[in-house]
Amino acid sequence: MKKLGFFIIQEMIISGVRKIIFSLRMLFFAKNNFRTPDAVFCEK
């Protein structure tokens, strides 16, 4: 049971980091290209 809990926590951390990186990237693109985050979001 401990292993499963650790795995779930690890997955949550990884997904959280991915979300942070994704939002930072969207902000970066919006600032650099003077585009709205929606335009960047549609490109993916």
VONU-348663 format. One record per residue: z, x, y of N, C-alpha, C in turn; chain; residue number from 0; residue in three letters. Coordinates in nm, 2 decimals. Example, Ala and Ser with C-alpha at 12.3 -4.5 7.8 and 13.67 -1.06 7.14 Angstrom:
# residues 2
+--------+--------+--------+--------+--------+--------+--------+--------+--------+-------+------+------+
:    nzz :    nxx :    nyy :   cazz :   caxx :   cayy :    czz :    cxx :    cyy : chain : resi : resn :
+--------+--------+--------+--------+--------+--------+--------+--------+--------+-------+------+------+
:   0.78 :   1.32 :  -0.57 :   0.78 :   1.23 :  -0.45 :   0.78 :   1.32 :  -0.33 :     A :    0 :  Ala :
:   0.71 :   1.28 :  -0.22 :   0.71 :   1.37 :  -0.11 :   0.79 :   1.29 :   0.00 :     A :    1 :  Ser :
+--------+--------+--------+--------+--------+--------+--------+--------+--------+-------+------+------+
# end
This chain:
# residues 44
+--------+--------+--------+--------+--------+--------+--------+--------+--------+-------+------+------+
:    nzz :    nxx :    nyy :   cazz :   caxx :   cayy :    czz :    cxx :    cyy : chain : resi : resn :
+--------+--------+--------+--------+--------+--------+--------+--------+--------+-------+------+------+
:   0.00 :   0.08 :  -0.12 :   0.00 :   0.00 :   0.00 :   0.00 :   0.09 :   0.13 :     A :    0 :  Met :
:   0.07 :   0.20 :   0.12 :   0.07 :   0.29 :   0.24 :  -0.06 :   0.34 :   0.27 :     A :    1 :  Lys :
:  -0.14 :   0.37 :   0.17 :  -0.28 :   0.43 :   0.19 :  -0.36 :   0.32 :   0.27 :     A :    2 :  Lys :
:  -0.35 :   0.20 :   0.22 :  -0.43 :   0.09 :   0.28 :  -0.40 :   0.07 :   0.43 :     A :    3 :  Leu :
:  -0.27 :   0.07 :   0.46 :  -0.22 :   0.06 :   0.60 :  -0.27 :   0.17 :   0.68 :     A :    4 :  Gly :
:  -0.27 :   0.29 :   0.63 :  -0.32 :   0.41 :   0.70 :  -0.47 :   0.39 :   0.73 :     A :    5 :  Phe :
:  -0.54 :   0.35 :   0.63 :  -0.68 :   0.33 :   0.64 :  -0.72 :   0.23 :   0.75 :     A :    6 :  Phe :
:  -0.64 :   0.12 :   0.75 :  -0.66 :   0.01 :   0.85 :  -0.64 :   0.07 :   0.99 :     A :    7 :  Ile :
:  -0.53 :   0.14 :   1.01 :  -0.49 :   0.20 :   1.14 :  -0.60 :   0.30 :   1.18 :     A :    8 :  Ile :
:  -0.65 :   0.38 :   1.09 :  -0.76 :   0.47 :   1.12 :  -0.88 :   0.40 :   1.17 :     A :    9 :  Gln :
:  -0.92 :   0.29 :   1.10 :  -1.04 :   0.22 :   1.14 :  -1.02 :   0.16 :   1.28 :     A :   10 :  Glu :
:  -0.90 :   0.11 :   1.31 :  -0.87 :   0.05 :   1.44 :  -0.88 :   0.16 :   1.55 :     A :   11 :  Met :
:  -0.83 :   0.28 :   1.52 :  -0.84 :   0.39 :   1.62 :  -0.99 :   0.42 :   1.64 :     A :   12 :  Ile :
:  -1.06 :   0.44 :   1.53 :  -1.20 :   0.48 :   1.54 :  -1.28 :   0.37 :   1.62 :     A :   13 :  Ile :
:  -1.26 :   0.25 :   1.59 :  -1.34 :   0.14 :   1.66 :  -1.29 :   0.14 :   1.81 :     A :   14 :  Ser :
:  -1.17 :   0.16 :   1.84 :  -1.12 :   0.17 :   1.97 :  -1.18 :   0.28 :   2.05 :     A :   15 :  Gly :
:  -1.19 :   0.40 :   1.99 :  -1.25 :   0.51 :   2.05 :  -1.40 :   0.48 :   2.08 :     A :   16 :  Val :
:  -1.47 :   0.42 :   1.98 :  -1.61 :   0.39 :   2.00 :  -1.63 :   0.29 :   2.12 :     A :   17 :  Arg :
:  -1.54 :   0.20 :   2.13 :  -1.55 :   0.10 :   2.24 :  -1.53 :   0.17 :   2.37 :     A :   18 :  Lys :
:  -1.44 :   0.26 :   2.38 :  -1.41 :   0.34 :   2.50 :  -1.53 :   0.42 :   2.54 :     A :   19 :  Ile :
:  -1.59 :   0.49 :   2.44 :  -1.70 :   0.58 :   2.46 :  -1.82 :   0.49 :   2.50 :     A :   20 :  Ile :
:  -1.84 :   0.38 :   2.44 :  -1.95 :   0.29 :   2.47 :  -1.94 :   0.24 :   2.62 :     A :   21 :  Phe :
:  -1.82 :   0.20 :   2.66 :  -1.80 :   0.15 :   2.80 :  -1.82 :   0.26 :   2.90 :     A :   22 :  Ser :
:  -1.77 :   0.38 :   2.86 :  -1.79 :   0.49 :   2.95 :  -1.93 :   0.53 :   2.97 :     A :   23 :  Leu :
:  -2.01 :   0.52 :   2.86 :  -2.15 :   0.55 :   2.86 :  -2.22 :   0.45 :   2.95 :     A :   24 :  Arg :
:  -2.18 :   0.32 :   2.94 :  -2.25 :   0.22 :   3.02 :  -2.22 :   0.24 :   3.16 :     A :   25 :  Met :
:  -2.10 :   0.28 :   3.20 :  -2.07 :   0.31 :   3.34 :  -2.15 :   0.43 :   3.39 :     A :   26 :  Leu :
:  -2.16 :   0.53 :   3.30 :  -2.23 :   0.65 :   3.34 :  -2.38 :   0.62 :   3.36 :     A :   27 :  Phe :
:  -2.44 :   0.54 :   3.27 :  -2.58 :   0.50 :   3.29 :  -2.60 :   0.42 :   3.42 :     A :   28 :  Phe :
:  -2.51 :   0.33 :   3.44 :  -2.52 :   0.24 :   3.55 :  -2.51 :   0.32 :   3.68 :     A :   29 :  Ala :
:  -2.42 :   0.42 :   3.69 :  -2.41 :   0.51 :   3.81 :  -2.53 :   0.60 :   3.82 :     A :   30 :  Lys :
:  -2.58 :   0.65 :   3.71 :  -2.69 :   0.75 :   3.72 :  -2.82 :   0.69 :   3.75 :     A :   31 :  Asn :
:  -2.85 :   0.57 :   3.69 :  -2.98 :   0.51 :   3.70 :  -2.98 :   0.40 :   3.80 :     A :   32 :  Asn :
:  -2.87 :   0.37 :   3.86 :  -2.85 :   0.25 :   3.95 :  -2.90 :   0.12 :   3.89 :     A :   33 :  Phe :
:  -2.87 :   0.11 :   3.76 :  -2.91 :  -0.01 :   3.68 :  -2.78 :  -0.09 :   3.66 :     A :   34 :  Arg :
:  -2.80 :  -0.21 :   3.63 :  -2.68 :  -0.29 :   3.59 :  -2.64 :  -0.26 :   3.45 :     A :   35 :  Thr :
:  -2.52 :  -0.27 :   3.41 :  -2.48 :  -0.25 :   3.27 :  -2.55 :  -0.34 :   3.17 :     A :   36 :  Pro :
:  -2.59 :  -0.46 :   3.22 :  -2.67 :  -0.55 :   3.14 :  -2.80 :  -0.49 :   3.09 :     A :   37 :  Asp :
:  -2.87 :  -0.42 :   3.18 :  -3.00 :  -0.36 :   3.15 :  -2.98 :  -0.26 :   3.05 :     A :   38 :  Ala :
:  -2.87 :  -0.18 :   3.06 :  -2.84 :  -0.07 :   2.96 :  -2.81 :  -0.14 :   2.83 :     A :   39 :  Val :
:  -2.73 :  -0.25 :   2.83 :  -2.69 :  -0.32 :   2.71 :  -2.81 :  -0.37 :   2.64 :     A :   40 :  Phe :
:  -2.91 :  -0.42 :   2.71 :  -3.03 :  -0.48 :   2.65 :  -3.12 :  -0.37 :   2.58 :     A :   41 :  Cys :
:  -3.11 :  -0.25 :   2.63 :  -3.19 :  -0.15 :   2.57 :  -3.15 :  -0.11 :   2.43 :     A :   42 :  Glu :
:  -3.02 :  -0.13 :   2.40 :  -2.97 :  -0.09 :   2.27 :  -3.02 :  -0.18 :   2.16 :     A :   43 :  Lys :
+--------+--------+--------+--------+--------+--------+--------+--------+--------+-------+------+------+
# end
